[in-house]
Amino acid sequence: MNSWNNLEEGWQLGEFPVARSTDQEEAMTPMSHHLRLVRPAPRAHPDLPGALATRTWELALDGVAALMVIIELYRELTLGFSAFGLARLAVAAVCVGLRRKFPMTATTVAAVAGSAIALDRGYNLTVWTLVQICLFSVPLRRSRRASLVLGVVVCLPQYIFTMAVLNVGPLEPTALISPLWTAAVLGIGLSLRSHQNYISALNKSAQAALDARESDIMHRVAEERLRIARDLHDAVAHNVAVINVHAGALERILPAPTSAVQTSLTEIRNACGNVLTEMQDILTVLRCTDDEPARTPTNAVSVPALIDSFRGLGMELDADIDLQQPLGAASDAALYRIVQEGLTNAHRYGTGAATLHVYRSGDQLRIDIDNAVADGGSGRDSGGFGLIGMRERTAAAGGSFEAEKHGQTFVLRAALPLAVAAPTEQAGR
C-alpha cells in the first residue's frame, strides 16, 4: 500500500495508534486515524479586492453627490429660487442614481443638463460635479474606447460653453478646468477597472489551478481504487474460493462425519459463499465511476439471515429487531455492518451469549448489542479494526456510536437516522 503515499495532496491522515488493541478495548481509546478524501467545499464567490475598492469609491461619491445636492437646494431656497436651475439639478441627481445600471445614458443626459450653462448663468458647479460622478461609472462598466469617446462628448460642449459664456481664451485656467477634470475622472476610473481586471484574472488562474489539482487527485484516487479492487480479487477472493473448495472436498473425503463436523463444514461453505458475494459487491463499488450509481453491498433485509448464521455457530442470541423503519442507503448498509461486526466481536471475545435490540427511537433507529466478556479472552493480538469501521460507518450515515466495557459486560450502542418521508399530496389534488 505504498502508493497511498502518493496521495498526500488531498488526503488527510490522522495519527495511527502505536499498538493495535482488541476490538472491544478500542472503544475506550481515541480513534483518530481515519482516512478520508478531502474534497473542496462548495466555493463561494466573495467580492474581489478590485470590486471592493470600486464599491468603496462609488459609495463615497454617492455621499458627495447627496451632500452637494443638499447644499445646492439650500442655496436655491435661501438666495433665490430658479425653476430652471432646480430642474437641471433634479435631472443630474436622478442620473447619478441610475448611473450603475445605465452608465452611458445617465452620463449623456446629465451632460446635457450640465451644458445648459448657456441658458442658466447661475451656480453650475454642483450640476457639473454630478456629471463627472456619472462619467466615473462608465469606465468601470464599459470598454475603454467607449469611455474615452463619451468623455470627449461630455467635455467638449462644456469647454466651448465656458469660453463663450465667460469670454475666456482656450488656454485660460477657467476654461481648462473642464477637460482636466474630465481627464482625471476617466484616468481614475480606467485605473480601477484595470486593477479589477487584474485581480479577476489572478482569481481565475488560481481557480483553474485548484480545479486541475482536484482533477489530478481524483484521477489518482480512481487509479488507487482500481488497484485495490484488483488486489482484493486476486488475493482475498481467490483464497476464500480455495477455502470453499477444500471444505467441499473434506465433506466428500470424510467417511462418516459426525453431525457437529458436518454442521461446521456447512457453515464454512456458507460463510465462504457469503464472503464471495459481498466481495463481488465491494469490487463493484470500488470500480464504479462518479457517473455510475454505487451499489450498496449489504442492507437491512439480510440481517435476519445474519442472525441465523450466528445461531448456527452455537451462539445464544436473544434478538428483538424491528426492520420496518425506512432507512437511507448509508444507514441501510451501516445497520447490517454494525450488527455483523458487533455479533462477531461478541462471538470471538464473549461467553457465547449476546442480546441484540433494533428499535425506533424518535427519528433514529437504535442498535443495542450486549455481551458478557469471557475471562482471559482479551485477544490482544487480534489487531482488529472492527469498532473503527463501525464508528466511521455510523458517522458517514450521520448517526452516533458508542462502545464501552461495563464490568464484565461489553455494551455497543449505535443510532442511525431514519429516511425523511416524502411529503404526501393534499387530498384535493
ZIGI-V140816 format. One record per residue. PHI is phi in whole degrees, -180 to 180 (* if undefined). OMEGA is omega in radians with two decimals (NA if undefined). NEAR is the number of other ideal C-beta (glycine too) atoms within 10 Angstrom. Layout:
# ZIGI-V140816
phi = <PHI PHI>
omega = <OMEGA OMEGA>
near = <NEAR NEAR>
This chain:
# ZIGI-V140816
phi = <* -66 -68 -63 -64 -75 -103 -65 -85 107 -110 -114 -113 -85 -85 -88 -66 -68 -128 -83 -102 -72 -59 -77 -78 -64 -65 -94 -118 -64 -110 -115 -101 -73 -122 -147 -86 -95 -92 -57 -67 -54 -78 -80 -123 -69 -64 -70 -57 -64 -66 -66 -64 -63 -64 -63 -60 -70 -65 -64 -69 -61 -64 -63 -62 -62 -64 -70 -63 -63 -64 -67 -63 -62 -65 -64 -79 -98 -98 155 -92 -131 -62 -67 -66 -65 -64 -61 -64 -65 -62 -65 -66 -63 -63 -62 -68 -99 -68 -70 -88 -129 -64 -67 -66 -63 -68 -64 -65 -64 -65 -63 -65 -72 -76 -77 -61 -67 -98 -137 -90 -78 -77 -115 -63 -63 -62 -67 -65 -65 -63 -67 -65 -64 -64 -61 -78 -68 -65 -77 -129 -125 -71 -63 -63 -62 -66 -66 -63 -66 -62 -67 -62 -74 -77 -61 -61 -64 -64 -69 -65 -63 -65 -72 -75 -91 57 -121 -79 -67 -104 -70 -56 -63 -75 -80 -58 -62 -65 -67 -62 -63 -62 -65 -63 -64 -62 -66 -63 -67 -65 -63 -65 -64 -63 -64 -64 -65 -64 -64 -65 -63 -65 -66 -65 -65 -65 -64 -65 -65 -64 -66 -66 -64 -62 -67 -63 -65 -65 -69 -65 -62 -63 -67 -64 -65 -66 -63 -61 -65 -64 -62 -67 -77 -102 -66 -62 -65 -66 -64 -63 -64 -60 -63 -65 -67 -64 -66 -66 -65 -62 -82 -77 -62 -68 -145 -68 -70 -65 -67 -65 -62 -65 -64 -64 -64 -64 -63 -67 -66 -63 -63 -63 -65 -62 -64 -65 -68 -62 -64 -65 -65 -63 -64 -65 -64 -89 -73 -97 -65 -85 -107 -69 -77 -85 -84 -60 -139 -151 -67 -61 -85 -63 -58 -65 -65 -63 -62 -67 -71 -65 -66 -82 94 -83 -84 -120 -96 -113 -132 -123 -126 -106 -89 -82 -73 -125 -75 -62 -67 -68 -62 -68 -64 -58 -63 -67 -66 -64 -62 -72 -63 -71 -64 -62 -63 -73 -78 -111 -94 -92 103 -132 -157 -122 -130 -129 -123 -151 -91 -138 67 -102 -130 -105 -94 -127 -120 -129 -124 -154 -76 -89 -71 -66 76 -96 -73 61 -67 -93 -70 61 -81 -126 -64 -66 -62 -62 -64 -64 -68 -64 -65 -65 -64 -83 88 -109 -130 -144 -140 -149 -157 -106 -113 65 -102 -122 -100 -119 -124 -129 -137 -134 -118 -71 -79 -69 -76 -70 -70 -64 -81 -75 -71 -65 -84 -101>
omega = <-3.13 -3.11 3.06 -3.13 3.14 -3.07 -3.08 3.06 3.12 3.07 3.07 3.12 3.06 -3.13 3.09 3.11 -3.11 3.14 3.13 3.11 3.10 -3.10 -3.06 3.07 3.13 -3.10 -3.11 -3.12 3.13 3.11 -3.05 -3.06 3.05 3.07 -3.10 3.09 -3.13 3.09 -3.13 3.09 3.09 -3.01 2.97 -3.13 3.14 3.13 3.07 3.09 3.12 3.12 3.12 3.10 3.12 3.13 3.11 3.10 -3.07 3.07 3.10 3.11 3.05 3.10 3.10 3.14 3.14 -3.13 -3.11 3.09 3.12 3.14 -3.13 3.08 3.11 3.13 3.14 -3.06 -3.10 -3.06 -3.13 -3.06 3.10 -3.13 -3.14 3.10 3.08 3.11 3.09 3.14 -3.13 3.13 -3.14 3.13 3.09 3.13 3.07 3.12 -3.10 -2.98 -3.14 -3.10 -3.13 -3.04 -3.10 -3.10 -3.12 -3.14 -3.14 -3.14 3.12 3.11 3.08 3.11 3.12 -3.13 3.12 3.07 3.12 -3.13 -3.11 -3.07 3.12 -3.09 -3.03 -3.07 -3.12 -3.13 -3.11 3.06 3.10 3.08 -3.13 3.08 3.08 -3.13 -3.14 -3.10 -3.08 -3.13 3.10 -3.04 -3.13 -3.07 3.13 -3.12 3.14 3.13 -3.13 3.13 -3.14 3.10 3.10 -3.14 -3.13 -3.01 -3.00 3.13 3.13 3.13 -3.13 -3.11 3.12 3.11 -3.10 -3.05 -3.08 3.09 3.12 -3.14 -3.08 -3.13 3.09 3.13 -3.14 3.14 -3.09 3.11 -3.08 3.14 3.14 3.11 3.14 3.12 3.13 3.14 3.13 3.14 3.12 3.14 3.12 3.09 3.09 3.12 3.10 3.11 3.13 3.11 3.14 3.12 3.13 3.11 3.09 3.13 3.11 3.11 3.10 3.12 3.11 3.10 3.11 3.12 3.13 3.13 3.12 3.13 3.13 3.12 -3.12 3.10 3.13 3.08 3.11 3.10 3.12 3.09 3.11 3.12 3.09 3.12 3.12 3.13 3.11 -3.12 -3.03 -3.06 -3.02 -3.09 3.14 -3.12 3.10 3.10 3.10 3.09 -3.14 3.14 -3.14 3.09 3.09 3.11 -3.14 3.09 -3.12 -3.08 -3.11 -3.09 -3.11 -3.12 3.08 -3.12 3.13 3.13 3.14 3.12 3.13 3.13 3.12 3.12 3.11 -3.13 3.12 3.12 3.11 3.11 3.11 3.12 3.13 3.11 3.13 3.10 3.11 3.09 3.13 3.11 3.10 3.12 -3.13 -3.07 -3.11 3.11 -3.14 -3.11 -3.11 3.09 3.14 3.11 3.06 -3.03 -3.09 3.13 -3.04 -3.12 -3.09 -3.10 3.11 3.10 3.10 3.11 3.12 -3.14 3.09 3.06 3.08 3.08 3.13 -3.11 3.08 -3.01 3.06 -3.02 3.04 -3.00 3.08 -3.07 -3.14 -3.08 3.13 -3.13 3.01 -3.08 -3.12 3.13 -3.14 3.13 -3.12 3.12 -3.11 -3.07 3.13 3.11 -3.12 -3.09 3.12 3.12 3.07 3.08 3.12 3.14 -3.07 -3.00 -3.09 -3.12 3.13 3.14 -3.13 3.06 -3.14 3.08 3.07 -3.04 3.12 3.06 -3.08 3.13 3.14 3.00 -3.07 3.10 3.14 3.10 3.11 3.05 3.07 -3.12 -3.14 3.10 3.13 -3.11 -3.09 3.11 -3.04 -3.09 -3.10 3.11 -3.08 3.11 -3.08 -3.12 3.09 3.13 3.11 3.13 -3.13 3.11 3.13 3.13 3.12 3.12 3.14 -3.12 -3.13 -3.06 3.07 3.08 -3.12 -3.10 3.07 -3.12 3.12 -3.13 3.07 -3.03 3.10 -3.14 3.10 3.10 -3.13 3.14 3.07 3.11 3.11 -3.13 3.12 -3.14 3.13 3.13 -3.13 -3.01 -3.06 -3.06 NA>
near = <8 5 11 12 9 11 16 9 11 16 17 10 13 11 8 9 13 5 6 15 18 20 26 27 18 21 22 11 10 9 16 9 12 12 12 11 11 10 10 11 6 5 9 5 7 9 10 17 15 20 16 13 15 20 12 11 16 17 10 10 19 15 10 14 21 12 11 20 19 11 11 23 15 10 14 18 10 8 10 10 9 14 8 11 20 14 13 26 22 13 17 28 20 15 26 24 12 16 27 14 10 15 23 17 13 25 28 18 18 28 25 16 23 26 20 17 20 12 10 16 9 14 15 23 10 24 26 23 19 29 31 22 23 31 26 22 26 27 25 21 17 17 11 13 8 14 24 15 14 22 24 12 12 27 22 15 17 22 18 15 19 23 16 12 14 12 8 14 9 11 7 13 8 11 19 15 15 23 17 11 17 22 13 12 23 23 12 13 23 17 11 20 20 13 16 18 12 13 16 14 10 13 15 10 10 10 12 10 10 12 12 10 13 14 10 12 18 14 10 16 14 14 13 17 15 12 13 17 17 13 12 16 16 10 10 15 17 10 12 17 15 11 14 18 12 15 18 14 10 15 15 6 9 12 4 6 14 9 7 9 13 13 14 17 17 13 15 17 18 15 17 20 13 16 17 14 12 15 18 14 13 19 18 14 15 18 15 13 8 7 5 10 7 12 13 13 18 21 15 22 10 17 20 12 10 18 18 11 17 20 13 14 14 12 18 13 19 10 19 10 16 11 14 7 17 12 19 15 14 17 26 20 21 29 28 20 16 27 26 20 21 25 25 15 28 26 17 16 21 22 15 14 14 23 14 22 14 22 13 12 9 9 11 18 26 17 24 16 24 19 27 16 19 14 8 6 12 14 17 10 7 17 11 19 16 21 24 17 15 26 22 17 22 23 14 13 23 14 22 15 22 12 22 12 13 9 8 12 12 24 16 27 14 26 20 26 17 16 14 9 7 7 6 6 7 6 5 4 4>
